[in-house]
Amino acid sequence: MPEPTRVALTVVGAINVDLTARVERAPGPGETVADGVLQRGPGGKGANQAVAAARLGADVRMVGAVGDDLDGRGIHERFAELGVDASGVQISDAATGTALIVVDASGENSIVVCAGANGAIDADALGIEPGAAVLAQLEVSDAVVSAAAEAAGFFVLNAAPARPLPPGVLDRADLVIVNETEYAQLPEVHGVPLLCVTLGADGARLYRHGDLVASAPGVPTTVRNTVGAGDAFCAALVVGLLRGDSETDALARACTVGAAAVADDASQPDLQPLDAYEATR
């Protein structure tokens, strides 16, 4: 059996430390709950997607920034252990970014992000190789997103969290990935060349210039944590398309990977190579 095609992917985005409190239920306004269990681990949408893509079998280069602090040094060591090229991770005077996350018993979450070094990425020093396949999100500045789009040969934008998009970025996007909420908040993405809309437990759909071209069902799973599920899905879809999978197979397999991520407590779940996941239709 031939070896699966390895693809190269540059991920541009946020790198955080996640401080996660697992509780039976999230507190309401002005309320304190006292049953929390604290977990500390790596996160950030960019780092989550980079680690997922590497575990799925891609050759990954991470572009972002961390602080010159203990957390930043630990993140560099982790990337090295996982085979992620961190030569594009800048060292900032600001502290490494932090996300404060509350996850309830159903796996739903609420998140406060303290950008730190993620807000200080030098957009003029991304070092993206000409023609590279690039995956970016919206947890970094407009200047960084625009520079990544301009440099890429194949540009994927995970338009999350939803906010006004930098001018010209959609003109450069080959693929945009959003969830249902982001789809409603960003009508300007509806007619892009290729648009993926994730539907949570109901799967995902793929549109070309607004016309449905593929759909995949959700995969039943035990929900433990939804924080990194969308990032794992994005990585799987992009890696699948880059290696030449059909749009239908790439979408279906990405849903299976997303379900595996939901069943894992970590924001960077312990994924297997992409071919280990069935393309369920």
C-alpha positions, 0 to 999 in steps of 0.5 A, a space after each residue: 500500500 503506498 504511503 499517503 501523500 505528505 503535504 506542507 502547511 503554514 499556520 498563522 495564528 494565535 498561540 496561548 496557554 489555556 487555563 481551563 476550569 471544568 465545572 458542573 455548570 457555568 456561573 451566571 452573572 454575579 454568581 460563584 461556583 465552587 466545584 471547579 477543577 483547574 487544568 493548564 495546557 497549550 491552546 490558541 486557534 493557530 497552535 491548535 490547528 498547527 498541532 492537529 495538522 502535524 498529528 494528522 500527517 502534514 509538515 507544518 510550520 507555525 507563524 505567531 508569537 510568544 513571550 520571552 517567558 516560561 510559557 513561551 519557552 515551554 511552547 517552543 519545546 512542545 512544538 519541537 517534540 511534535 515536529 512542528 517547525 517553530 522558526 516562524 514563532 516570534 519572541 515578544 516583549 509581551 507575555 505569552 497569550 492566555 485563554 481563560 476557559 470554563 467548560 461545563 458538564 455538557 462540554 460547552 465552553 465560554 472563553 476570555 482571551 488575553 492576547 498578549 504576544 499574539 497582539 504584537 506579531 510583526 506582520 512584516 516578518 512572517 517569513 512565509 515562503 512564496 506559494 505556500 499553503 497557508 491557514 489563518 484565523 482571526 485571533 491575530 491582527 488585520 495586518 497579520 491576516 492580510 500579510 498571510 493572505 498576500 503571501 500565500 499560494 493557497 489561502 484558507 481563512 478560518 473566519 473565527 472569531 467573527 469580526 469585520 474582515 480586513 479589506 481584500 482578504 476574501 479576494 485572496 481566499 481559496 477556502 473559508 471555514 465558518 460555523 453556523 454563528 459566524 456564517 450568520 454574522 459574516 454574509 460577505 463570505 457566502 459567495 466565496 469560491 469555496 465555503 465550509 460551514 460546520 454544523 456541530 453535531 449535524 456535520 458540515 456543508 461545502 459550498 462553491 460560490 453559494 451552491 452546495 457541492 458536498 455535505 457530511 453527517 455528524 459523527 455521534 460521540 461523547 462530548 468532553 470538550 468542544 474548545 479544540 474541535 473546530 480547530 481539529 476539523 479545520 486542520 483535517 479538511 485542509 490537509 485532506 484537500 491539499 493531499 488530493 482527497 475529493 471534497 466529499 471525502 475530505 469533508 466527511 473525514 474532517 467531521 470524524 476528526 472533529 468528533 474525535 476531538 470533542 471526545 478529548 479533554 484537551 484543546 490539542 487532542 491526541 489525534 492519529 494520522 488522517 487515514 485512521 479516520 473513516 470518511 463517514 457519509 
